[in-house]
Amino acid sequence: MKKTVKSLAFILLTSFLLMTSITFFSFNGANIPSFISAFNISDQFGGLKAQPADAIAVNGNVKKVIACGQPFGIKMLTEGIMVVRLSDINGRKDSCPAKKAGIQVGDIIISIGGVKITSNEDLSKAISSSKGEAVEVVLKRKNSDDNNSSAEEISLQLTPEYCESEKSYKSGMWVRDSSAGIGTITFYNTSTGVFGGLGHPICDADTGEIMPLSSGEICNVSITGYKKGSNGVPGELRGRFLSENEIGRVSQNTTCGVFGSLNESPSDNKEIEVADFSEIKKGKAEMLTTISGSQPQKYSISIEQVNLNDPDSKNLVIKVTDKDLLEKTGGILQGMSGSPIIQNGKLIGAVTHVFVNNSTMGYGILAQTMISQSQTNSDNKNSLNLAA
């Protein structure tokens, strides 16, 4: 009996140590503004699909994905409207009703007078119908000292003023309710239909704040040309939507990139493995990106630095070494954000930023970070800033 108990105890202890080891060693025709500079797999996208065993690591992280490099277009509506500027009424100093009410640049207006606000037109109607009487404004404001904190909901009283030149009541707020741009798809998960791109968030061009996402569409894009970069002046890709028909939806805009679902794979490429952190080394690598049309090409780059713990996800410093790409574009262009980085046949990351003073170099984010985010159910919906 004692021998049986000891054997059982040994088996349980061995199982516990094995589980602990696994946990410990697993690491979890329109004009489109160009940008370079961050999904929720839920029922709105058909729920979680069955995933083959060889596609999932022991800790739930995806082992294989398709590395893409195709450009994509984003059309987004924000959750509420973002305040991007405050101005005085009738040209008088200190006559901005919004500022007097305590409204700040970067605030997200949710409702006015109990009416939900989702567009510039909604704001105009709400202010006009006030007839100069005070109205309640409900807004969300993020703590500027903590980028990871959730936005605080605030209620204020706003009293619009009559503008003589426009013969209507005004709030003194300039707002934005939508955004559009182009970027690059990093990966596509064939098991779930989930994609990831950009490698950084889409933020408002005026405030730099991540815009709150209400809904977003993904459309096919063709790169029609580019402006070559030079030291001090980053270049940019230029493109156009191929049609108004959406090919997918955006679900998350996060510090790690934008994520969502696609109707089908954007690429004929075969799945490749996602590299473990320990496999990423300084030295030769490749970048998949598109500088003409819709088909990506491979270009040689060098991994100059590897920093797995950078808090801003600037984990890789890369340098373009491909002579053809350097001659054509000068290096990394705005619009290449999300371009997959491949080393030794495995996906290791994505391009995120170009060095302003040296367009041959830039930053990259780890692929595992993006893929982990794409598997995260996020209650904090964010929307889009466009730029690498």
VOGU-3710 file (C-alpha; in Angstrom, 3 decimals, decimal comma):
1> mkktvkslaf> 0,000/0,000/0,000  2,800/2,401/0,932  4,540/1,577/-2,343  1,336/2,371/-4,266  0,934/5,715/-2,485  4,556/6,632/-3,188  4,148/5,731/-6,872  0,985/7,820/-7,137  2,669/10,753/-5,417  5,630/10,474/-7,799
11> illtsfllmt> 3,314/10,479/-10,832  1,390/13,534/-9,565  4,609/15,413/-8,761  6,053/14,559/-12,183  2,854/15,761/-13,902  2,927/19,015/-11,934  6,567/19,685/-12,820  5,895/18,934/-16,485  2,962/21,357/-16,556  5,042/23,971/-14,754
21> sitffsfnga> 7,873/23,547/-17,240  5,526/23,918/-20,201  4,052/27,087/-18,701  7,460/28,534/-17,857  9,066/27,918/-21,230  6,029/29,004/-23,324  5,910/32,657/-24,401  2,843/33,792/-24,310  -11,050/55,430/-57,260  -10,786/57,565/-53,983
31> nipsfisafn> -7,714/59,387/-52,796  -6,413/57,455/-49,841  -4,101/59,072/-47,294  -1,050/56,846/-46,886  0,245/55,749/-43,525  2,747/53,650/-41,634  2,909/54,459/-38,582  -3,045/47,582/-33,241  -9,174/41,602/-32,633  -11,557/39,872/-31,023
41> isdqfgglka> -12,399/36,371/-32,328  -16,077/36,450/-31,453  -19,492/35,387/-32,685  -19,719/38,422/-34,959  -17,136/36,678/-37,124  -18,723/33,240/-36,942  -17,149/32,203/-33,651  -13,987/30,223/-33,096  -13,279/27,676/-35,816  -11,832/24,241/-35,226
51> qpadaiavng> -8,046/24,462/-35,263  -5,732/21,642/-36,345  -3,366/20,385/-33,666  -0,235/21,379/-35,563  -1,398/25,016/-35,740  -1,490/25,589/-31,989  1,365/25,672/-29,497  1,085/24,268/-25,961  0,183/27,682/-24,558  -2,436/28,445/-27,220
61> nvkkviacgq> -0,253/30,638/-29,444  -0,437/30,048/-33,160  2,531/28,119/-34,540  1,893/28,670/-38,243  0,403/31,516/-40,285  0,606/32,858/-43,817  3,088/35,741/-44,082  1,364/38,208/-46,415  2,828/41,613/-47,359  -0,199/42,696/-49,413
71> pfgikmlteg> -1,443/46,283/-49,097  -4,924/46,804/-47,690  -7,301/49,710/-47,362  -9,103/50,657/-44,157  -12,337/52,621/-43,869  -13,351/53,312/-40,285  -16,036/54,935/-38,214  -15,223/55,909/-34,643  -17,136/55,108/-31,486  -18,373/58,624/-30,811
81> imvvrlsdin> -16,485/61,570/-32,311  -13,007/62,778/-31,386  -12,301/66,404/-30,495  -9,259/67,453/-32,548  -9,280/71,224/-32,042  -10,986/73,985/-30,041  -11,694/77,444/-31,451  -13,229/80,732/-30,340  -16,615/81,960/-31,556  -17,033/85,217/-33,516
91> grkdscpakk> -13,288/85,837/-33,420  -13,365/86,853/-29,758  -10,685/85,607/-27,388  -11,766/83,233/-24,636  -15,134/82,649/-26,307  -14,966/78,891/-26,868  -18,018/77,213/-25,272  -16,408/73,760/-25,342  -13,291/74,987/-23,541  -15,396/76,794/-20,931
101> agiqvgdiii> -17,286/73,552/-20,334  -14,018/71,695/-19,669  -13,859/69,751/-22,928  -10,314/68,927/-24,080  -8,611/67,945/-27,321  -8,584/64,144/-27,532  -11,928/63,711/-25,732  -14,445/61,331/-27,313  -17,960/62,809/-27,392  -20,518/60,046/-26,772
111> siggvkitsn> -23,788/61,960/-26,377  -25,192/65,479/-26,172  -28,508/66,214/-24,486  -29,133/62,485/-24,159  -28,758/61,920/-27,910  -26,046/59,526/-29,101  -23,392/61,250/-31,240  -21,725/59,201/-33,989  -20,989/61,775/-36,701  -20,240/65,429/-37,414
121> edlskaisss> -23,852/65,808/-38,562  -25,127/64,513/-35,211  -23,038/67,129/-33,414  -24,321/69,980/-35,590  -27,949/68,933/-35,049  -27,511/68,604/-31,278  -25,860/72,022/-30,938  -28,408/73,697/-33,221  -31,385/72,221/-31,376  -30,045/73,505/-28,057
131> kgeavevvlk> -31,026/77,077/-29,016  -28,260/78,324/-26,751  -29,483/76,459/-23,672  -27,066/74,378/-21,594  -26,904/70,712/-22,603  -25,295/67,704/-20,952  -22,242/66,339/-22,786  -21,134/62,791/-21,984  -17,592/62,039/-23,096  -14,727/59,617/-22,572
141> rknsddnnss> -11,273/60,831/-21,587  -8,141/58,725/-21,299  -5,554/59,278/-18,599  -2,643/60,830/-20,488  -0,197/59,449/-17,911  -1,275/55,834/-18,424  -1,627/54,558/-21,981  -2,920/51,209/-20,738  -5,742/52,601/-18,629  -9,347/52,544/-19,786
151> aeeislqltp> -11,060/55,808/-20,665  -13,010/57,581/-17,910  -16,584/58,628/-18,649  -17,288/62,260/-17,750  -20,445/64,384/-17,799  -20,172/68,151/-18,447  -22,503/71,071/-19,113  -22,013/72,901/-22,436  -23,693/76,184/-23,350  -23,443/76,843/-27,130
161> eyceseksyk> -23,012/80,407/-28,364  -24,567/82,073/-31,385  -22,160/82,704/-34,255  -23,102/85,889/-36,139  -21,116/85,036/-39,270  -22,729/81,605/-39,714  -26,112/82,483/-38,211  -26,180/79,374/-36,017  -25,223/78,111/-32,589  -21,692/76,737/-32,225
171> sgmwvrdssa> -19,743/74,721/-29,658  -16,220/75,694/-30,716  -15,258/72,039/-31,307  -13,594/70,613/-34,385  -14,187/66,871/-34,479  -13,386/63,752/-36,518  -15,747/60,812/-36,964  -13,970/58,622/-39,499  -10,629/57,735/-40,997  -9,222/56,005/-44,071
181> gigtitfynt> -5,814/54,879/-45,217  -3,618/52,069/-46,481  -1,264/49,687/-44,728  0,256/46,225/-45,082  -1,125/42,865/-43,916  1,359/40,997/-41,742  -0,237/37,583/-41,343  -3,361/35,539/-41,992  -4,461/32,624/-39,789  -6,063/29,998/-42,023
191> stgvfgglgh> -7,684/28,258/-39,033  -9,625/31,280/-37,812  -9,742/33,747/-40,719  -8,033/36,318/-38,499  -5,507/38,805/-39,912  -3,068/41,246/-38,340  -1,488/44,329/-39,871  0,416/47,590/-39,289  2,129/46,535/-36,063  1,124/49,795/-34,348
201> picdadtgei> -2,155/51,636/-33,729  -3,994/53,951/-36,063  -4,237/57,307/-34,309  -5,738/60,652/-35,072  -3,422/62,712/-37,242  -4,043/65,887/-35,206  -4,080/64,633/-31,622  -1,946/61,501/-31,890  -4,563/59,653/-29,827  -5,798/56,167/-30,724
211> mplssgeicn> -9,242/56,677/-32,208  -12,120/54,629/-30,695  -13,348/52,026/-33,167  -17,053/51,666/-33,889  -16,787/49,764/-37,149  -14,236/49,254/-39,874  -14,020/47,760/-43,328  -11,070/46,196/-45,140  -10,850/46,729/-48,913  -8,503/45,687/-51,684
221> vsitgykkgs> -5,906/48,287/-52,605  -3,465/48,730/-55,460  -0,197/50,631/-54,974  -0,064/53,183/-57,783  3,303/54,746/-56,965  5,501/56,098/-54,217  7,507/59,082/-53,137  11,138/58,134/-52,589  12,465/58,740/-49,103  15,581/60,636/-48,136
231> ngvpgelrgr> 17,332/61,536/-44,892  15,034/63,786/-42,893  12,074/63,256/-45,253  10,449/59,784/-45,179  8,904/58,642/-48,434  5,410/57,219/-48,774  3,400/54,678/-50,737  0,445/55,899/-52,782  -2,544/53,745/-53,615  -6,240/53,526/-54,441
241> flseneigrv> -9,176/51,347/-53,475  -9,900/48,757/-56,157  -13,601/48,616/-55,266  -16,080/49,653/-52,605  -16,715/46,017/-51,680  -15,287/44,997/-48,344  -13,113/41,892/-48,033  -13,124/41,848/-44,244  -13,772/43,688/-41,010  -11,602/45,405/-38,419
251> sqnttcgvfg> -12,228/44,285/-34,833  -9,292/45,747/-32,864  -7,001/48,729/-33,176  -4,311/48,337/-30,532  -0,769/49,360/-29,700  0,325/46,137/-31,438  -1,556/46,740/-34,694  -4,995/46,350/-36,243  -6,750/42,997/-36,243  -9,914/41,535/-37,663
261> slnespsdnk> -11,330/38,937/-40,026  -10,963/38,436/-43,784  -13,408/36,625/-46,035  -10,553/34,604/-47,534  -6,778/34,440/-47,547  -5,207/37,482/-49,240  -2,205/35,407/-50,300  -1,356/32,163/-52,112  1,726/31,743/-49,924  2,033/28,602/-47,828
271> eievadfsei> 1,960/28,708/-44,046  5,266/29,200/-42,286  6,251/28,781/-38,660  6,253/31,680/-36,231  9,691/31,942/-34,648  10,186/31,577/-30,910  11,832/34,535/-29,210  15,026/32,527/-28,736  15,337/31,939/-32,496  15,525/35,629/-33,474
281> kkgkaemltt> 19,109/36,701/-34,100  21,033/39,624/-35,540  21,948/39,100/-39,162  20,346/38,454/-42,537  16,553/38,469/-42,988  13,893/39,298/-45,581  11,015/41,746/-45,763  7,815/41,037/-47,705  6,297/44,264/-49,023  4,505/45,780/-52,019
291> isgsqpqkys> 5,713/48,869/-53,888  3,683/48,345/-57,082  0,262/46,809/-57,709  -0,966/44,268/-55,180  1,690/41,554/-55,171  4,479/41,667/-52,559  8,123/40,935/-53,247  10,925/39,752/-50,983  13,716/42,211/-50,216  16,866/41,574/-48,221
301> isieqvnlnd> 17,329/43,331/-44,879  19,561/42,971/-41,850  18,482/42,642/-38,219  20,784/45,140/-36,486  19,434/44,883/-32,928  17,076/42,594/-31,004  15,352/43,924/-27,874  12,685/41,500/-26,667  11,625/43,690/-23,733  11,092/47,111/-25,317
311> pdsknlvikv> 7,888/48,557/-23,760  6,958/50,333/-27,007  7,251/47,110/-29,041  10,233/48,496/-30,948  11,801/45,074/-30,597  13,830/44,987/-33,783  16,089/47,510/-35,474  16,262/46,668/-39,166  18,304/47,942/-42,088  17,384/47,588/-45,770
321> tdkdllektg> 20,289/46,015/-47,670  18,493/45,182/-50,928  20,107/47,271/-53,675  17,000/47,254/-55,878  14,720/48,505/-53,087  17,244/51,128/-51,985  17,540/52,452/-55,527  13,790/52,625/-56,044  12,439/53,804/-52,674  15,458/54,833/-50,606
331> gilqgmsgsp> 14,481/52,208/-48,041  11,386/52,030/-45,831  8,341/54,083/-46,855  5,272/55,214/-44,972  2,676/52,598/-45,869  5,017/49,642/-45,360  3,949/49,253/-41,737  2,995/45,638/-41,185  5,375/44,239/-43,808  6,352/40,741/-42,574
341> iiqngkliga> 9,954/40,098/-41,530  11,204/36,572/-42,198  14,399/34,997/-40,911  15,529/31,425/-41,610  12,161/30,640/-43,166  10,169/31,728/-40,093  8,031/34,807/-39,388  9,773/36,859/-36,707  8,063/40,264/-36,876  6,724/43,194/-38,867
351> vthvfvnnst> 8,015/46,617/-39,912  6,460/49,433/-37,863  8,473/52,668/-38,201  11,043/54,293/-40,433  13,930/56,336/-39,017  13,250/59,940/-40,076  16,945/60,750/-40,408  17,845/57,477/-42,121  15,177/55,944/-44,356  17,257/52,783/-44,849
361> mgygilaqtm> 16,529/51,817/-41,230  13,486/51,315/-39,057  11,845/49,452/-36,183  9,954/46,174/-36,076  7,565/44,455/-33,660  7,713/40,750/-32,778  5,279/38,494/-34,651  4,418/36,607/-31,457  3,294/39,858/-29,836  0,909/40,613/-32,710
371> isqsqtnsdn> -0,429/37,060/-32,859  -1,024/36,960/-29,103  -2,979/40,221/-29,381  -5,052/38,830/-32,259  -6,185/36,023/-29,938  -7,135/38,381/-27,117  -10,736/39,252/-26,393  -10,548/43,006/-25,819  -13,333/44,969/-24,148  -11,472/48,178/-24,918
381> knslnlaa> -12,372/48,996/-28,519  -10,017/51,395/-30,189  -9,936/52,905/-33,662  -7,322/54,061/-36,213  -3,712/56,610/-36,624  -2,075/56,383/-39,904  1,799/56,261/-40,441  6,044/53,549/-40,330
//
